[in-house]
């Protein structure tokens, strides 16, 4: 299965990024780069992103990369949803929410996240 793919849900293009189970910057960086390219193709303030972070291990380096990803993509984002966040991940994402200054939501499952992302 692709780690970054564009799907259509309720007539909306949504980029799905899966970094679940990753533990190193070497694993995460290529996926973030691919997702960044997909987000940029959506145009200014049009991208809808679903990120699966289940069982992803976090370190300072991974946190720094994630913050950079959020900053770089901010001009392109309309909405962003995260599934699979637990424990320390919740703290990291709350910090990212402040950096981004836009709407990022946490969801329990993919179905709820996709429905929210597709809502206009």
C-alpha positions in Angstrom: 0.0 0.0 0.0 1.2 3.5 -0.8 2.2 5.7 2.0 0.9 8.8 0.2 -2.2 8.7 -2.0 -4.9 11.0 -3.2 -8.5 9.7 -2.8 -11.9 11.1 -3.5 -14.3 11.1 -0.6 -17.8 12.7 -1.0 -16.5 14.5 -4.2 -13.5 16.0 -2.4 -9.8 15.3 -3.1 -8.1 14.2 0.1 -4.4 13.4 0.5 -3.8 10.4 2.8 -0.4 10.1 4.4 0.5 7.0 6.4 3.6 7.2 8.7 2.2 4.5 11.1 4.8 2.4 12.8 7.7 4.5 11.7 10.5 5.1 14.3 13.3 7.0 12.4 13.7 10.2 10.4 15.0 8.0 7.6 11.6 6.3 7.3 9.5 9.4 7.8 11.3 12.0 5.7 10.6 10.5 2.2 6.9 10.1 3.1 6.7 13.8 4.3 8.5 14.9 1.1 6.0 13.0 -1.1 3.1 14.3 0.9 4.5 17.9 0.6 4.6 17.5 -3.2 1.0 16.3 -3.3 -0.2 19.1 -1.0 1.5 21.8 -3.2 -0.3 20.4 -6.3 -3.6 21.1 -4.7 -3.0 24.9 -4.7 -3.2 27.6 -2.1 -5.5 26.8 0.8 -7.1 23.9 -1.0 -5.4 20.8 0.4 -7.2 18.4 2.7 -4.8 16.0 4.5 -5.4 12.9 6.5 -2.4 11.7 8.5 -2.2 8.2 10.1 0.4 8.3 13.0 -0.6 5.2 14.8 2.3 3.5 16.6 4.8 6.1 15.3 7.7 6.7 17.6 8.7 10.3 18.3 12.0 11.8 19.0 13.3 15.4 18.9 14.5 14.9 15.4 11.1 13.6 14.2 9.3 16.4 16.1 11.5 19.0 14.3 10.8 17.4 10.9 7.0 17.3 11.6 7.1 21.0 12.6 8.9 21.9 9.4 6.3 19.9 7.4 3.5 21.8 9.0 5.2 25.2 8.4 6.0 24.4 4.8 2.5 23.2 4.0 0.5 25.9 5.9 -0.1 28.1 2.8 -1.7 25.1 1.0 -3.9 23.6 3.7 -7.6 23.9 3.9 -8.0 21.2 6.6 -6.0 18.5 8.3 -7.1 15.5 10.3 -4.9 13.1 12.3 -5.8 9.5 13.3 -3.9 7.2 15.7 -2.4 9.8 18.0 -1.8 8.7 21.6 0.3 9.8 24.6 3.3 12.0 23.7 1.9 12.3 20.2 -1.0 14.3 21.5 1.4 16.8 23.2 3.3 17.2 19.9 0.2 17.7 17.8 -1.2 20.3 20.2 2.1 22.2 19.8 1.8 21.9 16.0 -1.8 23.2 16.1 -0.5 26.4 17.7 2.2 26.7 15.0 -0.2 26.2 12.2 -2.9 28.5 13.4 -5.4 26.6 11.4 -7.8 23.8 12.0 -6.2 20.4 12.6 -8.5 17.8 14.2 -7.8 14.5 16.0 -10.1 11.6 15.2 -10.5 8.1 16.5 -11.0 6.5 13.1 -10.5 7.1 9.4 -14.1 7.2 8.5 -14.9 10.1 10.9 -11.8 12.0 9.7 -12.6 11.6 6.1 -16.2 12.8 6.6 -14.9 15.9 8.4 -12.3 16.6 5.8 -14.9 16.3 3.0 -17.4 18.6 4.7 -17.4 22.1 3.3 
